[in-house]
Amino acid sequence: SGLTGVLIAQRQGPTGIIDSLLMRCRILGRNIEKAFVRQAFAIMERQWRVKAWRAEFVPTQKNQQVADFWPSIGFQEIDCHDGHIAYELPLALPNLEPITYIAIEE
């Protein structure tokens, strides 16, 4: 599938701020997106000592199929305005069941 995803984040103190999560639509729904985010968070937690995460969903015509992604991995809604939903995950890693058919290699 080639390049399948990009996660852009920055650290603000002990909080990791997700700026963008971009995934190819052909891989969505196969749990690759969850494994990818979990691995990216684990790496950033080790390097940044992140204690919480923040993310935002900004609806467009092309991203409605992932409107519930952040809540599905444990994020809680903290704000909503003009259709933009802000989420926070106070724990360092999302509570995701291991996906045994996906192997992660660093």
N, CA, C and O of each residue as an XYZ file, in Angstrom:
424
protein
N       0.804     -1.209      0.000
C       0.000      0.000      0.000
C       0.839      1.262      0.000
O       0.287      2.362     -0.030
N       2.150      1.138      0.032
C       3.007      2.328      0.026
C       2.897      3.099      1.321
O       2.590      2.523      2.364
N       3.141      4.385      1.268
C       3.001      5.239      2.442
C       1.526      5.283      2.819
O       0.681      5.688      2.020
N       1.226      4.863      4.040
C      -0.183      4.762      4.432
C      -0.624      5.795      5.452
O      -1.822      6.040      5.594
N       0.315      6.410      6.168
C      -0.112      7.360      7.176
C       0.978      8.290      7.638
O       2.168      7.989      7.553
N       0.535      9.436      8.132
C       1.434     10.441      8.686
C       0.755     11.010      9.918
O      -0.428     11.352      9.884
N       1.507     11.110     11.004
C       1.013     11.760     12.204
C       1.958     12.906     12.519
O       3.164     12.708     12.664
N       1.401     14.106     12.625
C       2.184     15.299     12.933
C       1.765     15.760     14.318
O       0.585     15.995     14.576
N       2.749     15.889     15.213
C       2.449     16.279     16.591
C       3.509     17.237     17.100
O       4.602     17.350     16.545
N       3.152     17.915     18.162
C       4.109     18.772     18.850
C       3.901     18.603     20.347
O       2.838     18.174     20.796
N       4.914     18.941     21.100
C       4.822     18.839     22.553
C       4.624     20.234     23.136
O       5.305     21.189     22.763
N       3.683     20.321     24.052
C       3.482     21.541     24.831
C       3.534     21.125     26.294
O       2.532     20.695     26.865
N       4.703     21.255     26.888
C       4.891     20.773     28.255
C       4.708     19.270     28.288
O       5.315     18.558     27.488
N       3.878     18.769     29.204
C       3.673     17.321     29.288
C       2.568     16.795     28.367
O       2.161     15.639     28.483
N       2.084     17.641     27.454
C       0.975     17.250     26.574
C       1.427     17.145     25.132
O       2.096     18.039     24.612
N       1.060     16.052     24.493
C       1.286     15.888     23.064
C       0.068     16.406     22.315
O      -1.059     15.996     22.595
N       0.289     17.298     21.372
C      -0.792     17.889     20.598
C      -0.752     17.297     19.191
O       0.230     17.472     18.470
N      -1.805     16.604     18.804
C      -1.883     16.039     17.461
C      -2.348     17.141     16.530
O      -3.469     17.636     16.647
N      -1.493     17.517     15.616
C      -1.838     18.531     14.620
C      -2.599     17.897     13.467
O      -3.635     18.408     13.039
N      -2.083     16.788     12.970
C      -2.698     16.126     11.816
C      -2.482     14.621     11.897
O      -1.414     14.154     12.293
N      -3.495     13.883     11.521
C      -3.395     12.441     11.328
C      -3.986     12.173      9.952
O      -5.188     12.327      9.740
N      -3.136     11.773      9.031
C      -3.551     11.528      7.654
C      -3.328     10.061      7.324
O      -2.230      9.536      7.511
N      -4.366      9.403      6.834
C      -4.281      7.986      6.487
C      -4.915      7.763      5.116
O      -5.887      8.422      4.747
N      -4.347      6.825      4.378
C      -4.962      6.444      3.100
C      -6.276      5.740      3.373
O      -6.343      4.862      4.234
N      -7.302      6.108      2.663
C      -8.627      5.544      2.926
C      -8.674      4.039      2.673
O      -9.494      3.349      3.279
N      -7.829      3.515      1.806
C      -7.886      2.085      1.509
C      -7.435      1.199      2.664
O      -7.704     -0.002      2.660
N      -6.748      1.777      3.661
C      -6.331      0.960      4.800
C      -7.237      1.143      6.011
O      -7.129      0.386      6.976
N      -8.126      2.129      5.980
C      -8.991      2.379      7.130
C      -9.948      1.213      7.365
O     -10.423      0.578      6.423
N     -10.216      0.948      8.631
C     -11.124     -0.124      8.995
C     -10.447     -1.467      9.153
O     -11.109     -2.464      9.443
N      -9.146     -1.510      8.968
C      -8.392     -2.760      9.136
C      -7.587     -2.744     10.437
O      -6.772     -3.635     10.679
N      -7.814     -1.752     11.254
C      -7.128     -1.533     12.524
C      -5.683     -1.078     12.369
O      -4.976     -0.931     13.366
N      -5.239     -0.857     11.157
C      -3.898     -0.325     10.951
C      -3.809      1.072     11.551
O      -2.782      1.439     12.121
N      -4.879      1.853     11.425
C      -4.874      3.203     11.972
C      -4.687      3.195     13.490
O      -3.995      4.055     14.034
N      -5.295      2.235     14.171
C      -5.144      2.141     15.629
C      -3.745      1.683     16.009
O      -3.147      2.226     16.938
N      -3.218      0.694     15.305
C      -1.861      0.223     15.585
C      -0.839      1.324     15.308
O       0.124      1.487     16.057
N      -1.052      2.073     14.236
C      -0.150      3.156     13.863
C      -0.128      4.247     14.938
O       0.945      4.682     15.356
N      -1.293      4.684     15.380
C      -1.377      5.731     16.394
C      -0.784      5.243     17.711
O      -0.045      5.977     18.366
N      -1.096      4.026     18.099
C      -0.551      3.474     19.347
C       0.976      3.458     19.302
O       1.623      3.836     20.279
N       1.553      3.033     18.197
C       3.011      2.978     18.069
C       3.617      4.385     18.062
O       4.638      4.625     18.706
N       2.995      5.305     17.340
C       3.498      6.680     17.309
C       3.440      7.298     18.702
O       4.378      7.980     19.114
N       2.352      7.069     19.428
C       2.241      7.597     20.789
C       3.316      6.988     21.693
O       3.917      7.698     22.499
N       3.560      5.701     21.568
C       4.567      5.043     22.406
C       5.952      5.647     22.174
O       6.704      5.875     23.122
N       6.281      5.903     20.914
C       7.581      6.504     20.589
C       7.678      7.909     21.170
O       8.680      8.257     21.795
N       6.647      8.713     20.968
C       6.679     10.090     21.477
C       6.666     10.126     22.999
O       7.292     10.995     23.607
N       5.958      9.191     23.614
C       5.957      9.162     25.081
C       7.369      8.913     25.610
O       7.801      9.561     26.563
N       8.073      7.988     24.999
C       9.451      7.704     25.441
C      10.355      8.908     25.245
O      11.158      9.233     26.120
N      10.232      9.569     24.104
C      11.116     10.685     23.794
C      10.713     11.976     24.492
O      11.580     12.748     24.902
N       9.436     12.221     24.632
C       8.940     13.490     25.161
C       8.434     13.407     26.594
O       8.213     14.436     27.233
N       8.248     12.203     27.102
C       7.649     11.998     28.431
C       6.242     12.609     28.507
O       5.893     13.297     29.466
N       5.473     12.344     27.495
C       4.104     12.853     27.379
C       3.212     12.173     28.420
O       3.292     10.963     28.633
N       2.375     12.966     29.053
C       1.430     12.471     30.058
C      -0.019     12.560     29.605
O      -0.895     11.930     30.199
N      -0.278     13.335     28.564
C      -1.638     13.489     28.041
C      -1.550     13.837     26.561
O      -0.521     14.296     26.066
N      -2.658     13.606     25.874
C      -2.745     13.893     24.439
C      -3.951     14.761     24.162
O      -4.965     14.666     24.854
N      -3.846     15.608     23.152
C      -4.988     16.390     22.665
C      -5.059     16.236     21.156
O      -4.045     16.151     20.464
N      -6.283     16.203     20.673
C      -6.523     16.085     19.232
C      -7.810     16.819     18.910
O      -8.605     17.114     19.803
N      -8.013     17.110     17.647
C      -9.226     17.799     17.212
C      -9.734     17.142     15.938
O      -8.953     16.737     15.076
N     -11.037     17.045     15.833
C     -11.656     16.577     14.602
C     -12.312     17.772     13.932
O     -13.171     18.434     14.515
N     -11.899     18.037     12.709
C     -12.464     19.120     11.913
C     -13.186     18.459     10.740
O     -12.532     17.931      9.840
N     -14.512     18.476     10.731
C     -15.245     17.749      9.691
C     -15.076     18.359      8.299
O     -15.089     19.576      8.116
N     -14.917     17.461      7.334
C     -14.895     17.833      5.922
C     -15.744     16.811      5.170
O     -16.221     15.843      5.762
N     -15.930     17.017      3.894
C     -16.696     16.055      3.101
C     -15.976     14.712      3.005
O     -16.623     13.679      2.835
N     -14.652     14.714      3.110
C     -13.890     13.484      2.896
C     -13.537     12.722      4.170
O     -13.032     11.604      4.068
N     -13.776     13.266      5.366
C     -13.314     12.563      6.556
C     -14.431     12.088      7.487
O     -14.161     11.757      8.642
N     -15.649     12.048      7.023
C     -16.755     11.628      7.885
C     -16.621     10.178      8.352
O     -17.145      9.825      9.408
N     -15.933      9.341      7.588
C     -15.796      7.936      7.984
C     -14.916      7.763      9.221
O     -14.903      6.687      9.819
N     -14.186      8.800      9.612
C     -13.337      8.714     10.802
C     -13.785      9.687     11.889
O     -13.004     10.007     12.785
N     -15.013     10.156     11.827
C     -15.522     11.136     12.789
C     -15.448     10.627     14.221
O     -15.308     11.428     15.145
N     -15.537      9.333     14.428
C     -15.507      8.780     15.786
C     -14.173      8.128     16.142
O     -14.100      7.380     17.117
N     -13.122      8.395     15.374
C     -11.840      7.731     15.635
C     -11.284      8.053     17.014
O     -10.970      7.136     17.773
N     -11.155      9.333     17.359
C     -10.546      9.692     18.650
C     -11.325      9.099     19.815
O     -10.703      8.514     20.702
N     -12.662      9.217     19.868
C     -13.379      8.570     20.981
C     -13.223      7.050     20.980
O     -13.241      6.427     22.041
N     -13.069      6.451     19.800
C     -12.961      4.988     19.740
C     -11.692      4.461     20.385
O     -11.613      3.278     20.716
N     -10.689      5.329     20.569
C      -9.455      4.885     21.225
C      -9.287      5.507     22.613
O      -8.190      5.498     23.171
N     -10.366      6.042     23.163
C     -10.345      6.489     24.542
C     -10.301      7.980     24.786
O     -10.340      8.406     25.941
N     -10.223      8.789     23.748
C     -10.223     10.239     23.923
C     -11.605     10.703     24.385
O     -12.623     10.119     24.017
N     -11.623     11.758     25.193
C     -12.873     12.323     25.681
C     -13.058     13.716     25.093
O     -12.106     14.489     24.988
N     -14.288     14.025     24.715
C     -14.593     15.350     24.165
C     -14.460     16.398     25.263
O     -15.007     16.238     26.354
N     -13.725     17.478     24.967
C     -13.567     18.551     25.945
C     -14.141     19.877     25.451
O     -14.346     20.796     26.245
N     -14.401     19.984     24.157
C     -14.945     21.224     23.619
C     -15.513     20.953     22.233
O     -15.053     20.056     21.527
N     -16.510     21.731     21.855
C     -17.098     21.620     20.516
C     -17.576     23.000     20.102
O     -18.340     23.646     20.819
N     -17.120     23.448     18.936
C     -17.580     24.721     18.391
C     -17.504     24.678     16.873
O     -16.511     24.229     16.301
N     -18.553     25.145     16.234
C     -18.636     25.176     14.773
C     -18.337     23.816     14.136
O     -17.747     23.749     13.058
N     -18.739     22.747     14.798
C     -18.498     21.409     14.275
C     -17.124     20.855     14.564
O     -16.890     19.669     14.331
N     -16.208     21.661     15.062
C     -14.869     21.210     15.436
C     -14.952     20.627     16.847
O     -15.461     21.273     17.763
N     -14.457     19.421     17.011
C     -14.522     18.771     18.315
C     -13.109     18.587     18.839
O     -12.262     17.994     18.170
N     -12.856     19.099     20.043
C     -11.565     18.952     20.697
C     -11.649     17.768     21.661
O     -12.636     17.599     22.376
N     -10.597     16.960     21.664
C     -10.536     15.768     22.504
C      -9.279     15.789     23.349
O      -8.287     16.438     23.015
N      -9.349     15.055     24.462
C      -8.174     14.887     25.311
C      -8.128     13.454     25.822
O      -9.158     12.834     26.087
N      -6.928     12.954     25.950
C      -6.685     11.641     26.535
C      -5.703     11.854     27.670
O      -4.519     12.076     27.417
N      -6.165     11.791     28.930
C      -5.278     12.094     30.043
C      -4.197     11.047     30.277
O      -3.178     11.355     30.895
N      -4.382      9.861     29.817
C      -3.364      8.828     29.962
C      -2.404      8.893     28.794
O      -2.748      9.398     27.725
N      -1.195      8.381     28.996
C      -0.174      8.481     27.962
C      -0.508      7.639     26.731
O      -0.305      8.096     25.607
N      -1.006      6.439     26.917
C      -1.308      5.591     25.765
C      -2.794      5.282     25.691
O      -3.437      5.063     26.718
N      -3.344      5.263     24.482
C      -4.756      4.893     24.366
C      -4.959      3.451     24.789
O      -4.070      2.612     24.643
N      -6.136      3.178     25.314
C      -6.465      1.838     25.780
C      -6.955      1.014     24.597
O      -8.158      0.893     24.363
N      -6.009      0.451     23.857
C      -6.346     -0.350     22.683
C      -5.968     -1.803     22.911
O      -4.900     -2.111     23.439
N      -6.845     -2.669     22.512
C      -6.524     -4.088     22.554
C      -5.393     -4.367     21.574
O      -5.349     -3.771     20.498
N      -4.481     -5.261     21.928
C      -3.427     -5.607     20.965
C      -4.038     -6.171     19.682
O      -5.020     -6.912     19.723
N      -3.454     -5.816     18.565
C      -3.917     -6.307     17.266
C      -2.885     -7.336     16.817
O      -1.826     -6.985     16.296
N      -3.206     -8.594     17.023
C      -2.218     -9.660     16.873
C      -1.811     -9.925     15.429
O      -0.755    -10.516     15.198
N      -2.600     -9.515     14.463
C      -2.256     -9.794     13.073
C      -1.449     -8.665     12.421
O      -1.155     -8.721     11.227
N      -1.092     -7.643     13.203
C      -0.262     -6.549     12.697
C       1.058     -6.568     13.449
O       1.083     -6.461     14.675
N       2.153     -6.703     12.713
C       3.479     -6.709     13.328
C       4.098     -5.323     13.183
O       4.148     -4.764     12.088
N       4.572     -4.776     14.308
C       5.215     -3.476     14.320
C       6.720     -3.698     14.396
O       7.208     -4.410     15.273
N       7.446     -3.086     13.477
C       8.910     -3.166     13.490
C       9.465     -1.764     13.489
O       9.042     -0.920     12.700
N      10.421     -1.510     14.379
C      11.068     -0.186     14.421
C      12.422     -0.281     13.771
O      13.141      0.716     13.696
